[in-house]
Amino acid sequence: MTRFIAFLRAINVGGHTVTMETLRGHFKQLGLGDVETFIASGNVIFTSSARNSGALEGKIEARLHASLGFEVKTFIRTDAEVGAIAQYEPFAASQVKSARSFSVGFLTAPLDAAAKKTLLSLRNDVDDLHTHGREVYWLSRNRQSESSFSNALFEKTLKMSATFRGVNTVQRLAAKYGR
């Protein structure tokens, strides 16, 4: 059995309120084991013998869409992957220390060269961006609400889905569930 962490988009934002008990129930009904949630923003920890995380993402998305009535993009990482993401340092420590926010965006696949170039064109004096593997790292010198970059801008510009979490949340997940 492998421990996975699902990062769900559109849970408890934009009027889509879902209790963590309900969310855990949907995962359990899919036959997934040891289901837990971590803070009420759509982070679900579970075990599965599945080897194909893409197929597992599709299965979860289909179940949640049918049950909740709206699309819930799902981005799955193993506990080891979350540990590596939490330890990755895309920016200098001095930049991170002076930033107002630092987030990780989860994607279904790495960006190709053209998408990476487009993403990096969105950098400015306030927002710095970096990509590594299936993640986008966003460092903002202002609060996110004051930034010109956002998940919506990312999705509109790159025509792909993502979900962002604060690095502190990812580090706490790695500390609690990582290997």
C-alpha positions in Angstrom: 0.0 0.0 0.0 1.2 3.5 -0.9 0.3 6.6 1.0 -1.0 9.4 -1.2 -2.0 13.0 -0.7 -4.7 14.4 -2.9 -4.7 18.2 -3.4 -8.2 19.1 -4.4 -9.1 22.3 -6.3 -12.4 24.1 -5.6 -13.1 22.7 -2.1 -14.4 25.3 0.4 -13.8 28.2 -2.0 -16.1 30.0 -4.4 -19.3 28.8 -2.6 -18.4 25.1 -2.9 -18.6 24.2 0.8 -17.9 20.5 1.7 -17.4 19.2 5.2 -14.3 17.2 5.8 -16.4 14.3 7.0 -18.3 14.2 3.7 -15.0 14.4 1.8 -13.6 11.5 3.8 -16.7 9.5 3.2 -16.4 9.9 -0.6 -12.8 8.6 -0.5 -13.7 5.7 1.7 -16.6 4.7 -0.7 -14.0 4.5 -3.5 -12.3 1.8 -1.4 -9.3 3.9 -0.4 -7.9 3.2 3.1 -6.7 5.2 6.1 -8.5 8.3 4.9 -7.7 11.6 6.7 -8.2 15.2 5.9 -5.7 18.0 6.7 -7.2 21.5 7.2 -10.4 22.3 5.4 -8.9 23.3 2.1 -9.1 20.0 0.2 -6.1 18.0 1.3 -6.9 14.3 1.6 -4.4 11.6 2.8 -5.2 8.0 2.0 -3.6 4.7 1.1 -4.1 2.6 -2.0 -2.6 -0.2 -3.9 -3.1 1.7 -7.2 0.0 2.1 -9.3 -1.4 4.6 -11.8 -1.9 8.0 -10.0 -3.4 9.5 -13.2 -6.2 6.8 -13.2 -6.7 7.3 -9.5 -7.0 11.1 -10.0 -9.7 10.5 -12.7 -11.6 8.1 -10.5 -11.6 10.6 -7.6 -12.6 13.5 -9.9 -15.5 11.4 -11.4 -16.8 10.4 -7.9 -16.6 13.9 -6.5 -18.2 15.5 -9.6 -21.1 13.0 -9.5 -21.6 13.4 -5.7 -21.0 17.2 -5.3 -22.3 18.5 -8.6 -19.2 20.5 -9.6 -15.8 19.7 -11.0 -13.0 19.0 -8.5 -9.7 18.7 -10.2 -7.5 16.3 -8.2 -3.7 16.3 -8.0 -2.1 13.3 -6.3 1.4 12.9 -4.9 2.9 10.1 -2.9 4.1 10.9 0.6 7.7 10.7 -0.6 6.9 13.2 -3.4 5.3 15.6 -0.9 8.5 15.3 1.3 10.7 16.2 -1.7 8.4 19.2 -2.6 8.6 20.5 0.9 12.4 20.3 0.9 12.9 21.8 -2.5 14.4 25.3 -2.5 13.6 27.2 -5.7 14.4 30.6 -4.2 17.2 32.0 -2.0 16.5 31.9 1.7 16.8 35.7 1.9 14.0 36.0 -0.8 11.7 33.6 1.0 12.3 35.3 4.4 11.3 38.7 2.9 8.3 37.5 1.0 4.8 38.0 2.1 3.6 34.6 0.7 5.2 31.5 -0.8 3.0 28.9 -2.5 3.3 25.6 -4.5 1.0 25.0 -7.4 0.3 21.3 -8.3 -0.1 20.3 -11.9 -1.0 17.0 -13.6 2.2 17.0 -15.7 5.4 19.0 -16.0 5.2 22.1 -18.2 6.6 21.8 -21.7 9.2 24.3 -22.9 6.6 26.7 -24.4 4.4 26.6 -21.3 7.4 27.2 -19.0 8.4 30.2 -21.1 4.8 31.5 -20.9 4.8 31.0 -17.1 8.1 32.8 -16.6 6.8 35.7 -18.7 4.3 36.4 -15.9 7.1 37.2 -13.4 7.3 40.8 -12.3 8.7 43.0 -9.5 6.2 41.5 -7.0 5.9 37.9 -8.1 8.6 35.4 -8.9 7.8 32.0 -10.4 9.8 28.8 -10.8 8.8 25.4 -12.1 10.2 22.0 -11.1 8.7 18.7 -12.1 4.9 18.9 -11.7 5.0 21.9 -9.4 5.0 25.7 -9.8 6.6 27.7 -7.1 5.2 31.2 -6.5 6.9 33.8 -4.3 5.1 37.0 -3.7 6.6 40.1 -2.1 3.0 41.3 -1.4 0.0 39.5 -0.1 -1.5 37.2 -2.7 -4.6 39.4 -2.8 -2.5 42.3 -3.9 -0.7 40.3 -6.6 -1.3 40.4 -10.3 -0.6 36.6 -10.4 -3.2 34.1 -9.3 -4.4 30.6 -9.9 -7.0 32.0 -12.2 -4.4 33.9 -14.3 -2.3 30.8 -14.4 -5.2 28.6 -15.7 -6.4 31.2 -18.2 -2.9 31.9 -19.6 -1.6 28.4 -19.7 -5.0 26.7 -20.4 -4.4 24.0 -17.7 -5.7 23.4 -14.2 -3.7 23.8 -11.0 -4.3 24.2 -7.3 -2.0 26.1 -5.0 -1.1 25.6 -1.4 1.0 27.6 1.0 4.5 26.2 1.4 3.8 26.0 5.2 0.9 23.7 4.5 3.0 21.5 2.3 5.8 21.4 4.9 3.3 20.5 7.7 1.9 17.7 5.5 5.4 16.4 4.8 6.3 16.5 8.5 3.1 14.6 9.5 2.8 12.2 6.6 6.1 12.2 4.7 8.7 9.5 4.7 
